[in-house]
Amino acid sequence: MKNKFLMVIAVIVAAVIAGGATAWIVTEVSQSSGNNNTMRHDATPAGSGFADAGAHFTSYTPQNYPDLTYAAENAVKAVVGVINTQEIPQRSYSGGGSGNPFFDFFGIPEGFEGFEGFGDGPGSQGGRGGQEGGEPRSRQRQSGGSGVILSPDGYIVTNHHVVDGADKLTVKMPDGKTYDARLVGTDADTEIALIKIEATDLPSIPFGNSDALRLGEWVLAIGNPYDLHSTVTAGIVSAKGRSLGAIQSQSRTGIESFIQTDAAVNPGNSGGALVNTAGELVGINTLLISRTGGYVGYSFAVPETIVRKVVADLREYGVVQRGLIGISYSAINDAFIEERGEALGITEPGGIYVESVIEGGAKAAGIKEGDIITEIDGVTINDGATVAGLIGLKRPGDRVNISAKRDGKVKQFEVELRNRAGKSELLTAETFDAIKELGGEYREINLTTRQKRELGIDGGIQVTAVAQGGILAKARVRREFIITHVNEKSIKSISDLYRITERITTIEGVYPDGRAMTYSLVE
């Protein structure tokens, strides 16, 4: 017992000595530094045999290094929580999943299922089975994300997947006060949504310039991960113009040109602010790539240039005014050259290959299938993300200058962008959306000459899924049906379907066994 007691005393004394030595070194550095801004390393004990560690150090001038406190303390005041409440009929409860592809993409780490924003969080109501008092029961499912106040009168930007499917939207301020919110508009193609609360004199974040961001520049991600309000993390810009296919997997016309950072982002950060060191909004945090559902190194934000344009459209028109060139294309990269380069005579990467041209802007300007677009408005084009980022800022009726190679020569084209109906007019929120109303998923098919002859068609798109409540379901269209005409207009690609802007009255096509069908629809 005596030996054990002495051992404990020895450990305590050693710890005190070590602590004292550490304190001495820190004190010595502080005292020797004085008011000089040059960092000094002269606290090494005399006779240690070590050279002055600071001999090769550059001078430290604080004004040349980032101070993130200004940005954090100001921007955090304008980042809010957004709560999405949905009424779920009891019979539809499946016992798992968030019901939202982006929350499933993030994942719900084990142990966090009870937090607001992940299934049965606080405020969830209703049982998981049976009835009460003989009446059918429903339950509330809540999911959550973040939002950024853009104006003192209560306009707030967030992500589409944060508000998608909401029966009720609630905004929670940093001080805990809550407001009911209304949806102004949402855009699945960019993952941006605009909501509004009735309030005045709110703190807001000014827009910065995402185009001016430089690789290695410091940025802050601010949001409400795991229901931890006003969380600030820091990182640097790792890449710009990044395309991941995440939005495009949910929307065939998705626009991706992400800012990639290594600022820690987790579930609940969606819709939150990415700000520069001046506290200006340069992006909206949207997703992360993770095998576990938690942060592992990289997060992605929609750049301010796209956010600013989308929210302006949603506020003014209720729908995004998206200009389209009128082409389908493939990026000419190493994989393209390996697969198709020899057949097409393309030996070097760079530019985009025009696969097809539809009626409208590009065709009217003279662009043809097989052209290689190298520049748009003077910007070099090497990938689809650059095209999406540039054209995503335009509206129908805008004009762009395009440089394209044809037969070894560079030609110049001026293209008037069109809306999805192939016209130059602006759309309204009431414009018919055929893809949404049909309620299905599709794939483009390449039929052989023999298949075209046997089926009696020259092209079409095949239905791969039918959603409840849509036109396809009501007409009893089944999977694998090949749509060839809608409203007597030829459909050979998904983009053709996207251009249907009037109510659908007829759907024509054929099943793979050769049965031709015409579905006539009545109100």
Steps between C-alpha positions, in 0.01 A plus 500: 500500500786735591671435163175569312457825693855614416442414132189720491692787663779461242255517211339815640837670549608409145178641362547825692857534378395431139214746529728761647751451220231541241369815667851638516563447131170663404564789740849548366374515142232751593735723695778489244260577214395830645310716250710387205289332228792281398466152645802402708616160616759589762352313795728198466688451828862610489750226436249272330716473191213595267534786252252788497186342347387833356804570287328388180146621578335780306358795688145456629274793419144439621341722236625262230338193656130415527303599806174304484336652806341793313337273243386245757354742755302691238388230257381264773222748588333445162513120480182329617357154546232378258260230620301301244185337646308242297175325587551131435197268483543216747478228240790646300756470779781279378716508810813635337651762277448873502275499197733753340780391265738769620465404868553140395806619306636665815405201713375498859782395731410253771401674820372818335161374386333691783638838401280749320540442131532122501166320497342480844657807650350735757146596407417176321146397580286195444553137573661231294215257481128448535228755559383704794131537579410333172638795297790470252819656630774693329841598621721800447844452353748782544824557317725797533765708335629854493419824322655840440315830545548710186292806585377681814138427403540124528603340170706190576693274263540130574526169312223343295535170685460677835150625412391229255162345583434723801148543634635763737825697513638653819801727534694500825712809566838490678332643813245216502203698367295318236298618199266325260638523146344483156666353193565766235647256250740211462731369229606136501740563211729711721390375846403855599174611664369837622272535802353803678415585860302802616752704695691827477844634583665158476877458474602390152810389313607697191596316181869469421656385173552127463680551167771689687573211739851360472624152576630492856288798609350471847124457530255429783207257496218606733193290577317274743648148479339241729275777640805688630399853410744764376788261439802650322773298329791620289678366196648598168371497145620168361350525149249694292258390229472148640236266355399191699182373334306527828245757383495351153403162646184668633439737207590433138559873450698548822769770506817426693798729536584457870754675717692222679641574845639308793288689754324242717137456391258245644127416474308815592752731330302480175385847395748675728747772410845477349662838564836658427716677757305823441181324613350506149287215365692311230302175501223286648625178659316215334661159538797294604647175378518243776499124547384537859248785490739727688762746381814340360682774317312680223179698479333677210315828462290653222692814396364847567471581129241225452328564836457871430344439158267222621363690800445811286297291252303326773417829668393674179343219295446211740698277263860499378553648156747258349654570160593197292743473210300215348761225479599176666874457543786298648820634653807409296727349764738204507214252540316651201812477284567141605143391419415713196804702402621274218156472340445877515855603418546679834847458652523771768280576802326835532160642415162330479373284216155588369303175496172643371330830428131567560275762350580838645802710582799292397337362185383844391853633552650228280659268755499138381543153644872418512614856573747542786418801718819648646387836641183668626518877542879477498518237776687180410277194520643166607218343701127502555526682834642810332218498246241458776652780705504744209161421345336465843540876544309580181131542418300420187562773244860562613770455236833323534801489268624149428825388338490153344734287291367342183713325240814638662381862489368718781161656434315768698131481587264733683230293669179635643413287801151352513274374776420130534219539248750623241378861520669819615219614732527488878301230677255540786439288807184369332686366193423131459784265596451175308767298682361594841139442400565165330650362821759258375862426428641431156805388309608584151536195276701423188302261281662289231365513148341161556329610824363812330359287222348241736344761729399733222664805656810711434578597861357589838564499875425208730310528828710352783277596794146624558420722799167499678271789419659593168350492152674172415353329805151634431521383139627158620819525299739225609875484530699429180246685284681692226353849454522616140253789492339738751220719371596370152851649538793265437694400811849363435682630808421610853570858396211470251271411789633791702386739226132405527333802665131439430263259674548141390208346315657197328797272555601262221754222495570129505589228749810283437277212387376714211161607642433854380293711738342845501391640835240775475463717807194691613459737793 
